[in-house]
Amino acid sequence: MTKNTSGPEFSDFLASRRTTRDFLTTPVPEELIDQLLTDAMTAPSWSNTRPYLVGIASGERRDRISKEFLSRWEAASAALKPGIMGKLKLFITRYGLPKSDYKVFRPYPNDLKPRQQKVGAELYGFLEIPRDDKQKRQAQWGRNYEFFGAPVSLFIFTHSGLGEYSVSDAGLFMQNLMLSAHAQGLGSCAQGASALWAEPVRAEFKVPKEYKLLCGIAIGYQSDAKVNSFQADRLPISEIKLATDD
Ligand SMILES: Cc1cc2nc3c(=O)[nH]c(=O)nc-3n(C[C@H](O)[C@H](O)[C@H](O)COP(=O)(O)O)c2cc1C
């Protein structure tokens, strides 16, 4: 089969995809979303089982989920502020406490923590948000819950019966989807943040009980906001190549 894309062109294309964290409100036609899904389905899959399902939220459905997320985030972030009242309210009402299908926030292992801290420090530094300005940091993180303004949020569910291989398949699917979006002139942001509270998402779709919410993907056209020119560090391959005995 002939291919139109040369190796170096393809490498450039891959490298030019960057996470989008500010979107225009311009709607994305349903046919275009279907094209992204069709492209995503060309990813390899464990015994071709495709152990994932996708919820597509746009329009009022998107707005309802965002509203509930923002409300829960407000309750959760009140507890992060100094003072006892916010913490007490969260403890008593439990409204805002993470309730995810998969564990979203967990302590980073010691060997990975420096990488997580680096990208955080660099992103907030780029946005000129001081390290100790918790309010601004929380506000920036809170933008996750309006999907950074994106008109569409996809929600990826994986079959719990295949364990890690469902999640791995979903990752391959997501990467194809985000590259397809990039090729179509769309931006995307994978969002673990969108899996923090599963209930408001499950309430919007008919999700079989064995499917668990893994994460969201915000999709839309990029704005020219500064945050979209942030370039996360790309680790050299020497960092991931295992040493050998010889
Ligand atoms: C599964 C997954 C979840 C992510 N969750 C978030 C998120 O909740 N919020 C966010 O701003 N970025 C999120 N990201 C984006 C990463 O921070 C980003 O991919 C990384 O810093 C590398 O930057 P790049 O995509 O521009 O190359 C997520 C990425 C992945 C793969």
The ligand as a Gaussian input file, in Angstrom:
#p B3LYP/6-31G(d) Opt

LIG

0 1
 C       -4.617000      10.469000      30.546000
 C       -4.247000      11.933000      30.563000
 C       -4.892000      12.779000      31.443000
 C       -4.595000      14.146000      31.456000
 N       -5.285000      14.975000      32.307000
 C       -5.110000      16.311000      32.219000
 C       -5.947000      17.178000      32.978000
 O       -6.815000      16.748000      33.741000
 N       -5.771000      18.515000      32.828000
 C       -4.817000      19.040000      31.986000
 O       -4.703000      20.265000      31.900000
 N       -4.005000      18.227000      31.250000
 C       -4.139000      16.881000      31.338000
 N       -3.378000      16.043000      30.549000
 C       -2.407000      16.622000      29.583000
 C       -0.959000      16.419000      30.009000
 O       -0.632000      17.293000      31.051000
 C       -0.070000      16.677000      28.772000
 O       -0.350000      15.700000      27.791000
 C        1.425000      16.622000      29.104000
 O        1.789000      17.653000      29.973000
 C        2.300000      16.698000      27.835000
 O        1.987000      17.862000      27.099000
 P        1.555000      17.802000      25.559000
 O        0.278000      16.989000      25.471000
 O        1.324000      19.233000      25.164000
 O        2.657000      17.144000      24.795000
 C       -3.616000      14.672000      30.559000
 C       -2.958000      13.795000      29.682000
 C       -3.261000      12.441000      29.678000
 C       -2.566000      11.520000      28.713000

